[in-house]
Amino acid sequence: MSRGDASDRLTGVSGASPTRVTVTDVARAAGVARATAARVLGGYGSVHAGLQERVREAAAALGYQPNTLARSMATGVTHTIGVVVADIGNPFFAGVVRGIADSARAAGYDTIVVNTDESAVREQDAVRVLLGKQIDGLVVASAVGAADDPAHLRAAVERGVPVVAVDRELPALDVDAVVIDNHDIAAAAVRHLTAAGHRRVALAWGPALPHRPRSLRTLLDASGRDLPTSGARLRGWADALTEAGHEPDPALVMTGSQTIEGVRRFVTRQLQADDPATAVFATETDAVLGTLAAARDLGLRIPEDLSVVGFDDSPWATVTVPALTMVEQPVRQLGQTAAARLVQRIEGRGAGAARTRALRGRLVERDSVAAPRA
């Protein structure tokens, strides 16, 4: 049966729409019963190979597109997952989303991505909209603050929609999470600085807390409870300094505005203090940029006057002068692993208690660390 034959037969179908081809249209064009065409196009039941070929040729000739909404209403499955991320403009989250989309596509799932701009309110709205679209599961990199009261995500779980957290854990919910080994890799970064002789290591872009805690213990407790990712990096910073015999000073930890300009002001203060920092561990890309801006403003050379280790390695870090020592995160693998776990949950292949999987980061040593000036 040729494509022309199918098109000619459709032209003679009374009431057929030139813009919306139905299963009935395909059945008539192929010369088969509607039930037969439905089984072929829906991928269920048993149909003779010859009839399958006729139906598929007719569908291709007519430009038939399956009604996924109707199919999902009938089956309860949309083969679509929702992805909620805090900042799609951040290269880190862009890489995570790419990993999610690649893994989901390979498993036969489409993705709908929503950006929240680190807003808890927008995250709540996004989850509500996605649930309304009958998604089969949800991957979420929760906005800072949204994890404190994740009622919107609890509602998804209670509706039977699996949720997997990525990059940031959701300790208030019993859901799977995929993160990196934030404590261990942060400790490795700071050990690299202490091995070079640094004892005053500022932590740029620490936990965004409304008030500065008076003690290191209070700071660790507050960040560990409410901000698992930055809290883990903070503990890694403190543990590495302690191991080297240096007292971790909470005044060296940034707790204010989490912006490039906020980091710039914080680092400037640390470098102009009576007992100044001689190194900075910057835990986000924007924190690295703020640190470099502060050094430039003060006319400091890296690493002669200031050593810097950053997070989220990127090609641009190799073309700065000097090239920057950075923590490399397995960004795409984070997304792929989260999506694979979600599909397992959706398809009933992931029974058992929720678990957190921590992928390993890697410290890439370049030229931005040297011994402090005497």
Residue pairs with C-beta under 8 A, 6 or more apart in sequence:
1 30
1 54
1 57
1 58
2 57
2 61
3 57
3 60
3 61
4 61
5 61
6 29
6 30
6 57
6 58
6 61
6 62
7 29
7 61
7 62
9 28
9 29
9 31
9 58
10 16
10 21
10 25
10 28
10 29
10 62
13 25
13 28
13 29
16 25
21 59
21 62
21 63
21 64
21 65
23 34
23 37
23 38
23 41
23 64
24 34
24 37
25 62
25 64
26 37
26 41
26 55
26 58
26 59
26 62
26 64
27 33
27 34
27 36
27 37
27 38
27 55
29 58
29 61
29 62
30 37
30 51
30 54
30 55
30 57
30 58
30 59
31 54
32 51
32 54
32 55
36 47
36 51
36 55
37 55
37 58
39 45
39 46
39 47
40 47
40 51
40 52
40 55
40 56
41 55
41 59
41 64
41 66
42 66
42 71
47 55
58 64
68 78
72 78
72 134
76 134
77 136
78 133
78 134
78 135
78 136
79 108
79 109
79 110
79 136
80 109
80 110
80 111
80 112
80 133
80 134
80 135
80 136
81 100
81 104
81 109
81 110
81 111
81 112
81 135
81 136
81 137
81 138
81 139
81 339
81 342
81 343
81 346
82 111
82 112
82 114
82 126
82 127
82 130
82 131
82 133
82 135
82 137
82 138
82 139
83 97
83 100
83 101
83 111
83 112
83 113
83 114
83 138
83 139
83 140
84 113
84 114
84 116
84 123
84 126
84 127
84 130
84 138
84 139
84 140
84 141
84 142
85 93
85 96
85 97
85 113
85 114
85 115
85 116
85 140
85 141
86 93
86 115
86 116
86 117
86 118
86 123
86 141
86 142
86 143
86 144
86 168
87 93
87 115
87 116
87 117
87 118
88 94
88 97
88 113
88 115
89 115
90 285
91 285
91 312
91 314
92 167
92 285
92 312
92 329
92 331
93 141
93 167
95 331
95 332
95 334
95 335
96 141
96 166
96 167
96 331
96 332
96 334
96 335
96 338
97 111
97 113
97 335
98 332
98 335
99 331
99 332
99 333
99 334
99 335
99 336
99 337
99 338
99 339
100 111
100 139
100 166
100 335
100 336
100 338
100 339
101 111
101 113
101 335
101 339
102 332
102 335
102 336
102 339
103 335
103 336
103 337
103 339
103 340
103 343
104 110
104 111
104 339
104 342
104 343
105 111
107 339
107 340
107 343
109 136
109 339
109 343
112 130
112 133
112 135
114 126
114 129
114 130
116 122
116 123
116 126
116 143
116 146
117 143
118 143
118 144
119 143
120 143
120 144
120 145
120 146
120 148
122 143
123 140
123 142
123 143
123 146
123 152
124 146
124 151
124 152
127 138
127 140
127 152
127 153
127 155
127 156
128 152
130 138
131 155
131 156
131 159
131 161
135 161
136 161
136 162
136 346
137 161
137 162
137 163
137 164
137 342
137 343
137 345
137 346
138 153
138 156
138 161
138 162
138 163
138 164
138 342
139 163
139 164
139 165
139 166
139 335
139 338
139 339
139 342
140 153
140 163
140 164
140 165
140 166
140 170
141 165
141 166
141 167
141 168
142 150
142 153
142 165
142 168
142 170
144 208
144 227
144 258
146 152
147 168
147 169
147 170
147 171
147 172
147 226
147 228
148 172
148 226
149 172
150 170
150 172
150 173
153 163
153 170
153 173
153 175
154 173
156 163
157 163
157 173
157 174
157 175
162 175
162 176
162 342
162 345
162 346
162 350
163 170
163 173
163 175
163 176
164 175
164 176
164 177
164 178
164 338
164 339
164 341
164 342
164 345
165 173
165 175
165 176
165 177
165 178
165 179
165 338
166 177
166 178
166 179
166 334
166 335
166 338
167 178
167 179
167 180
167 229
167 334
168 177
168 179
168 228
168 229
169 177
169 179
169 228
169 229
169 356
170 177
171 228
174 353
174 354
175 354
176 338
176 341
176 342
176 345
176 350
176 354
176 355
176 356
176 357
177 354
177 355
177 356
177 357
178 334
178 337
178 338
178 341
178 356
178 357
178 359
179 228
179 229
179 334
179 356
179 357
179 358
179 359
180 329
180 330
180 334
180 358
180 359
180 360
180 361
181 358
181 359
181 360
181 361
182 229
182 232
182 233
182 236
182 358
182 361
183 232
183 233
183 235
183 236
183 239
184 236
184 360
184 361
185 236
185 327
185 360
185 361
185 362
185 363
186 232
186 233
186 234
186 235
186 236
186 237
186 240
186 281
186 283
186 327
187 236
187 237
187 239
187 240
187 243
188 236
188 240
188 363
189 236
189 240
189 281
189 309
189 311
189 325
189 327
189 363
190 201
190 236
190 237
190 240
190 241
190 281
190 309
191 240
191 243
191 244
192 309
192 325
192 363
192 365
192 369
193 201
193 279
193 281
193 307
193 309
193 369
194 201
194 240
194 241
194 243
194 244
194 246
195 244
196 279
196 307
196 369
196 370
196 371
196 372
197 371
197 372
198 278
198 279
198 307
198 372
199 241
199 244
199 246
199 278
200 249
200 252
200 275
200 276
200 277
200 278
200 279
201 237
201 241
201 252
201 277
201 278
201 279
201 280
201 281
202 252
202 253
202 254
202 266
202 267
202 270
202 277
202 279
202 280
202 281
203 233
203 234
203 237
203 252
203 253
203 254
203 280
203 281
203 283
204 254
204 263
204 266
204 267
204 280
204 281
204 282
204 283
204 287
204 288
204 290
204 291
205 230
205 254
205 258
205 263
205 282
205 283
205 284
205 286
205 287
205 290
206 223
206 230
206 233
206 234
206 253
206 254
206 255
206 283
207 219
207 222
207 223
207 226
207 227
207 230
207 231
207 234
207 253
207 255
208 227
208 230
208 255
208 256
208 257
208 258
209 219
209 222
209 223
209 255
212 219
212 250
212 255
212 256
213 219
213 222
213 250
213 255
214 250
215 250
216 238
216 248
216 249
216 250
219 234
219 250
219 253
219 255
220 231
220 234
220 235
220 238
223 230
223 231
223 234
224 231
224 232
224 234
224 235
225 231
230 283
233 283
234 253
237 248
237 253
237 281
238 248
241 247
241 248
242 248
252 270
252 277
254 262
254 263
254 266
254 287
256 262
256 266
257 265
258 284
258 286
259 286
259 290
260 286
260 287
260 289
260 290
260 293
261 290
262 290
263 282
263 286
263 287
263 289
263 290
263 291
263 293
263 294
264 290
264 291
264 293
264 294
264 297
265 294
266 290
267 277
267 280
267 290
267 291
267 294
267 295
268 294
268 297
268 298
270 276
270 277
270 280
271 277
271 294
271 295
271 298
271 300
271 306
272 298
277 306
278 306
278 307
278 372
278 373
279 306
279 307
279 308
279 309
279 369
279 372
280 291
280 306
280 307
280 308
280 309
281 309
281 310
282 288
282 290
282 291
282 308
282 309
282 310
282 311
283 311
284 311
284 312
285 310
285 311
285 312
285 314
287 310
287 311
288 308
288 310
288 311
288 312
288 317
288 324
288 326
291 308
291 310
292 302
292 308
292 320
295 301
295 302
295 305
295 306
295 308
300 306
302 308
302 322
302 368
303 322
303 367
303 368
303 369
303 370
304 370
304 373
305 373
307 368
307 369
307 370
307 372
308 324
308 325
308 368
308 369
309 324
309 325
309 326
309 327
309 363
309 368
309 369
310 317
310 324
310 325
310 326
310 327
311 326
311 327
311 329
312 326
312 327
312 329
312 331
313 326
313 327
313 328
313 329
313 364
314 326
317 323
317 324
317 326
317 366
318 324
318 366
322 366
322 367
322 368
323 366
323 367
323 368
324 366
324 367
324 368
325 363
325 364
325 365
325 366
325 367
325 368
325 369
326 363
326 364
326 366
327 361
327 362
327 363
327 364
328 361
328 362
328 363
328 364
329 361
330 359
330 360
330 361
333 359
334 359
337 357
337 359
341 350
341 357
344 350
